[in-house]
Amino acid sequence: MTTQTSDLLAAAAPRTVDVVRGIADDQLDLPTPCHDYVVRDLLNHLFEVVANFRDLAVKRPVEWAEKPDHLDDGWRDRFEAETGRLVAAWSDPSTLEGVSRGMGMPQTVIGGMALLDLTVHGWDLAVATGQPYQPAPEAVAELHGLVEQLGPNARKMGIFADPTPTPTPTTPTPDLAHLLSQTGRTPTWPTP
């Protein structure tokens, strides 16, 4: 059995896994669209996102303050395995019930946040390392409403920057460019 959340994660995950697999060791110190992160930092953050949102699916407490380095031997294979566990964790319909004790938001929103990080950070890593990236269209369509819902509070907390103008003609695609703009990213990064 699957849920809509796990179906969307299953559509999005392989695209981000492909980007992670395509990152060369000599690219780990390159800048990313996330101003505070180089590629290495963003990969470590994404490892934490995948592990923590997997635990949030089964209503286990998580620790966001820990910042271990996940990029030791076999990290690309481990990322793929961890992402598979994330998708599996959200496949149980009970994961969508109630409010997250750790985050204080509906579980449906928490699942959407996992999808958002996987999708947007997949783009971040792709453009930082010169790789193509086509997110799952169904994931991007679903995320517009979530970003609109979370936007004001996420901006207050510094998670999103202020929206940026969506370029015309839109690159990479209109839907993705709008989503990136709403999270404060410049869709034409690294150029304005």
N, C-alpha and C positions, 0 to 999 in steps of 0.2 A: 504494500500500500504506500502511496506517496501523498504529499500535500502540495498545494500550489507553491508554497515556499520552497520545498525540496525540488520540485520540478524546475523552478526558476534558477535555483542554485546549480542544479545539474546542467542546465543550459549554459550558465555563465562560467562555471568552474573550469572546464577544459580550455577555454579561451585564455584565462589568466594563467593557468598551468603552462600552456604553450609559451606564453611570454616569459614566465619565470625560467622555464627550461632554456630559453634562448638568450639568457643573460650570461655574458662571459665574465670570468673572474676579473678581467682588467677593466670592467665597466662598473664595478661596485662603488667607486668613489665619484661617479658622475652626478651632477645635480639633477633634481627632479622638479616637476611642477609644484610639489609640496615643499615650500620654501625652507622648512626646517630639516628636511631630509635629503641625504644623498641616497643613491640606489640601495646601498647596504642597510641604511637605517629604515628605509621604506620596506624592504624585504623582511627585516626583523619585526617591524610593526605588523605587516601582513600575516606573518606566522602567528603573532599574538592574537590578532583579530580572529583568525581561523580557529585557533584552539579555544579562545574565550567564548566565541559565539557558539561553538560546539557545546561547551559546558552550559552556557545559558539556555540552549535548547532543552537540555534535560534538567534544568533548574538547579544546577550546581553553582555555588558561589565562585566568582572569578577574582583575580588580582590583576589590575591594570598597571600597577606601579612597577612590577617586575619588568626588567628590560634585558633578558638574556640574549646572548648572541647565538642564533640558530644556524649560522652559516658555516658549519663544520662539514666534514666529509659526508657526502650523500644528501646535501640539503635540498637539491632539486627533486630527488625522488621522495624525500620526506615531505616536502610541500605538497606534492601530488597526493600522497597517502593521507595526509592530514586534511586536505581539502575534500577528499572522498569521504572521510569520517564526518566532516561538517555536513555534507549533503545528506548522508545517512541519518545523522542525528535529527535533522529537521523533517524526516519523512514520516515520523509518528504523529498522527493528528493531535495527540495530547500536548505536543510541544507548543501548539498555538493557543492553548487555553490559559486564561488568567493573565496575571500581571507578573512581570519579572521581579523577583525579590531583590536581585542585585542591581537592577537598572530603574525600577519603579515605573516601567512603561508596559503597555500590553505586549504580550509575547509575539503577536503578529507584527508589531513595529520592530521588535528586536530581530526577528527573522529578516525583515526588510533591510535593516541596518547591515546585517551580514552581507546581503546581496549588494547593497550600495558600495560597501568597502571593496568587495571582490571585483566589482565592475569598474569603479572609478580608479582604484589603485592599479588594476590591470592596465588601464589606459596610461596612468602616470608612469608606470614602469616601461611600457612599450615606447612611449615618446622619448623617455629619458635614454633609452638604449637603441633607438633607431629601428624599432621593429613595427611591422604592421599590426593593427589591432581592430577587430570588428567585434564589438560586444554583442551578446545575444539580444536581438531586437525586442523580444518579449520582456526581457529584464529591464531594458532602458525604458520601455513604455510604462512598466509598473513603477519604476523609481521616480518618475516625475511627481506623482502625488505625494510620495513619501518625503521627497526633498522640500516640496512646498509646505508640508505639515511640520517638518523638523526645522526648516530654515531659520525662522526668527530666533529660536532658542539656541540652535547650533551656532549661529553667528554671535550671540551674546557670550557663549562659552568658548569662542575661538576655534571651533571645529570647522566651520565654514568661514570663508572670507566673504566680503560683500559681493553680490552678483556682479559679473563682468558683462560687457556687451557681447551678444552673440554675433560673430562675424557673418558678413554676407559677401560672396557666397559662402555657405556654411561648410566648414571643414572640421572634422571628418565627415559627419552626416548631420543633418539638421537636428534630429532627436538627441544624439549624443552631444553635439555642441551646446544645445540648450541645457542639458543636464549638467555638463561641466561648468557652464557659465553660472548656473544657479548655486553651485557649490563653491564659487569664487575662483574657479580656474580659468585660465586663458586658453580656449580651445585651439588656438594657433601656436601654443607654446613650442619653442622658446621665443618666438617673435610676437610682439603685441598685436 
